[in-house]
Amino acid sequence: MCTFTDIEKKDISSYLSQYKEEMPEWLRNYSEGAKVTFPDILSGRVGYYPGSEYDRNLIEVGLKAQSVHSFLYVDYGISKKDLLNHLSKRSFIKGYHSIGRIEWEEKDIMPNGQYPLNIDNGQPINPPSFVDPNEKPYCITEIMERNTNKGKNLSVERFAVTFLFADGIASYYQLFCREYKKTPWIVLLQDHGTGGNYDKFGKGGLLDAIIMKNRIRPEFVLCAENTPIWNGYVLVDGLSPTTGGMHNFERQLFQKSL
């Protein structure tokens, strides 16, 4: 089991700060209207959050640790109109402002088209009835920059957050297992019970089966107290949990062990 010494800070971001990431080149050189590809968005470390809504917890942890610069939020419960209204009314992350927005077409994200989901112990993916059938899928990347150089050693200068109107389970398979064959560095894992998901994200669910079958397993998982952690992960001992989401569930940090 991983440990964190008593003389060091015991919050999750402080632990992850030993894995600092240099800002990806495309993000460092970005200016509004610059040509950016979706592979650029995924070129560095990625923080992935299925069923995210607007929960900032994963981003806040990654920024403070300076360990992630690109986040992928996937949720089929947020309309494009609601998302744009949310982004226009407030800074998504305190201390940052938007310096650009990219709207993607499906061909930009999945140039080879959709892949069939073949998981032996899985089930057909059918969005729940509350999903508006008239809502056109979207993918939007917001480029954020720190407001000031004050405290520059405490958070990253820039980051990107991509909002994808899609299924969080199928998107993991389509993007990471098939199209780009890339592993997210950290995933926020929280089941939502009656919140609209057709299957659980945690242990024993379809996402677990996809990850194990394809061996595309993140290094870290920020796992909520109501969600069973996948096999092959151990608790990073001695860290204070972080909280977030609609009901402020505690989340603990787990690291891949196998």
C-alpha positions in Angstrom: 0.0 0.0 0.0 1.2 3.5 -0.9 2.0 5.8 2.1 2.6 9.5 2.6 4.9 10.5 5.4 3.6 12.4 8.4 6.0 15.3 7.9 4.4 16.1 4.5 1.1 17.7 3.6 -1.7 15.2 3.5 -4.1 16.5 0.9 -4.5 14.7 -2.4 -3.1 17.5 -4.6 0.1 17.7 -2.5 0.6 14.0 -3.1 0.0 14.3 -6.8 2.3 17.3 -7.1 5.3 14.9 -7.2 4.0 14.0 -10.7 4.1 17.5 -12.2 3.5 17.8 -15.9 5.0 20.4 -18.2 2.4 22.3 -20.1 1.8 20.7 -23.5 3.3 22.7 -26.4 0.0 23.2 -28.2 -1.5 24.8 -25.1 1.5 26.9 -24.4 1.4 28.4 -27.9 -2.4 28.6 -28.1 -4.1 31.8 -29.2 -7.7 32.2 -30.1 -8.5 30.8 -33.5 -5.3 28.8 -33.7 -5.4 25.4 -35.4 -5.8 22.7 -32.9 -6.6 19.0 -33.4 -8.3 16.7 -31.1 -5.2 14.6 -30.8 -3.5 17.8 -29.5 -6.1 17.9 -26.7 -5.2 14.4 -25.7 -1.5 14.7 -26.2 -0.6 15.2 -22.6 -2.1 13.8 -19.5 -5.9 13.6 -19.4 -8.3 13.7 -16.5 -11.5 11.8 -17.4 -14.8 12.3 -15.6 -17.9 10.3 -16.8 -21.2 11.6 -15.5 -19.5 14.9 -14.6 -22.2 17.6 -14.9 -20.3 20.8 -13.8 -18.4 19.3 -10.9 -15.1 21.1 -10.6 -13.4 18.8 -8.1 -11.2 16.8 -10.6 -10.0 20.0 -12.3 -9.3 21.7 -9.0 -7.2 18.7 -7.7 -5.3 18.5 -11.0 -4.6 22.2 -11.2 -3.3 22.5 -7.7 -1.1 19.5 -8.2 0.1 20.9 -11.5 -0.1 17.4 -12.8 -2.8 17.6 -15.5 -3.6 20.2 -18.2 -6.4 18.6 -20.1 -9.7 17.4 -18.7 -12.5 15.5 -20.5 -16.0 15.8 -19.0 -18.6 13.5 -20.4 -22.3 13.8 -19.6 -25.5 13.2 -21.7 -27.6 15.1 -19.2 -26.4 18.6 -20.0 -27.8 20.4 -23.1 -25.5 22.6 -25.2 -27.7 25.6 -24.3 -27.3 25.0 -20.5 -23.6 24.4 -20.8 -23.0 27.7 -22.7 -25.2 29.6 -20.3 -23.2 28.1 -17.4 -19.9 29.1 -19.0 -21.1 32.6 -19.8 -22.4 33.5 -16.3 -19.4 32.6 -14.3 -15.8 31.5 -14.5 -15.9 27.8 -14.5 -12.9 27.7 -12.2 -12.2 30.5 -9.8 -9.0 32.4 -10.7 -9.2 31.6 -14.4 -10.8 33.1 -17.5 -11.5 31.7 -21.0 -9.2 32.7 -23.8 -10.8 30.5 -26.5 -13.4 28.0 -27.4 -13.3 25.1 -29.9 -16.4 23.4 -31.2 -15.7 20.0 -32.7 -17.5 17.9 -35.3 -17.8 14.2 -34.9 -15.2 13.7 -37.7 -12.7 15.7 -35.7 -13.0 13.4 -32.8 -13.7 10.0 -34.4 -12.2 10.2 -37.9 -12.6 6.4 -38.3 -16.2 6.5 -37.2 -17.8 4.7 -34.3 -16.6 1.3 -33.2 -19.0 -1.5 -32.2 -19.0 -2.1 -28.4 -18.1 -5.8 -28.0 -17.9 -6.6 -24.3 -18.8 -10.2 -23.5 -20.4 -9.5 -20.2 -21.8 -6.1 -21.1 -25.2 -4.9 -22.2 -26.5 -2.7 -25.0 -25.9 1.0 -24.4 -29.2 2.8 -24.5 -29.4 6.3 -23.0 -32.1 6.6 -20.4 -35.5 8.1 -21.2 -34.8 11.5 -19.7 -32.1 12.3 -22.4 -33.7 14.7 -24.9 -33.8 12.8 -28.3 -33.8 16.2 -30.0 -30.5 17.3 -28.4 -27.8 17.2 -31.0 -24.5 15.7 -29.6 -21.8 18.3 -29.1 -18.2 18.6 -28.1 -16.7 21.9 -26.8 -13.3 22.6 -25.5 -12.8 25.7 -23.4 -9.2 27.0 -23.0 -8.6 28.6 -19.6 -5.8 30.9 -18.4 -4.9 32.0 -14.9 -6.0 35.6 -14.1 -2.7 36.7 -12.7 0.9 35.5 -12.1 0.3 35.9 -8.4 0.5 32.4 -6.9 1.9 31.0 -10.1 3.7 28.3 -8.2 0.4 27.1 -6.8 -1.5 26.2 -10.0 -1.0 25.7 -13.7 -1.0 28.8 -16.0 -3.4 27.3 -18.6 -5.6 24.3 -18.9 -8.2 22.9 -21.3 -11.6 21.3 -20.4 -13.6 19.5 -23.0 -17.3 18.9 -22.5 -18.7 16.0 -24.5 -22.5 15.3 -24.8 -22.2 11.5 -24.8 -22.2 8.4 -22.7 -19.3 8.2 -20.3 -18.9 4.4 -20.6 -19.1 4.2 -24.4 -16.8 7.2 -24.8 -14.1 5.6 -22.7 -14.2 2.6 -25.0 -14.4 4.7 -28.2 -11.7 7.3 -27.5 -9.2 5.6 -25.3 -9.5 1.9 -26.1 -10.1 2.1 -29.9 -9.5 5.5 -31.6 -6.4 6.8 -29.7 -5.3 3.9 -27.6 -4.3 6.2 -24.8 -4.9 5.8 -21.1 -6.3 8.7 -19.0 -3.9 9.6 -16.2 -6.6 10.1 -13.6 -10.3 9.3 -13.6 -13.0 10.6 -11.2 -15.2 7.6 -10.4 -18.7 8.2 -8.9 -21.9 6.2 -9.3 -25.0 8.3 -9.3 -27.6 5.8 -8.3 -31.0 7.0 -9.6 -29.3 9.9 -11.4 -29.9 8.5 -14.8 -27.0 6.1 -15.5 -28.1 2.8 -17.1 -25.0 1.0 -15.5 -22.6 1.7 -12.7 -19.1 3.1 -13.3 -17.5 1.3 -10.3 -16.5 -2.3 -9.7 -18.6 -4.9 -11.5 -20.1 -2.5 -14.0 -19.7 -2.2 -17.8 -16.9 0.4 -17.5 -15.0 -1.9 -15.3 -15.3 -4.7 -17.9 -14.1 -2.4 -20.7 -11.1 -1.3 -18.7 -10.1 -4.8 -17.7 -10.6 -6.3 -21.1 -8.7 -3.7 -23.0 -6.0 -3.1 -20.3 -6.5 0.7 -20.6 -6.3 1.4 -16.9 -5.6 4.9 -15.5 -2.7 5.4 -13.1 -4.9 7.1 -10.5 -8.6 7.0 -9.6 -10.3 9.7 -7.4 -13.1 7.4 -6.1 -16.2 8.6 -4.3 -17.3 7.0 -1.0 -20.5 5.5 -2.6 -18.6 3.8 -5.4 -16.7 0.4 -5.2 -13.2 0.8 -6.5 -12.1 -1.4 -9.4 -9.8 -4.4 -8.8 -6.1 -3.7 -9.1 -6.1 -0.4 -7.2 -4.9 0.4 -3.7 -5.8 3.3 -1.5 -3.0 5.9 -1.2 -2.9 5.8 2.6 -2.7 8.9 4.9 -4.4 11.4 2.6 -7.4 13.6 3.6 -10.3 13.0 1.2 -11.5 15.7 -1.2 -15.2 16.5 -1.6 -17.3 17.5 -4.6 -20.4 16.9 -6.7 -24.0 17.7 -6.0 -24.0 16.0 -2.6 -20.4 16.7 -1.6 -19.3 13.0 -1.5 -15.9 12.4 -0.1 -13.4 11.1 -2.7 -10.2 9.2 -1.9 -7.2 8.6 -4.1 -6.4 5.1 -5.4 -3.3 4.1 -7.4 -2.9 1.3 -9.9 -1.1 -1.7 -8.3 -1.2 -4.4 -11.0 
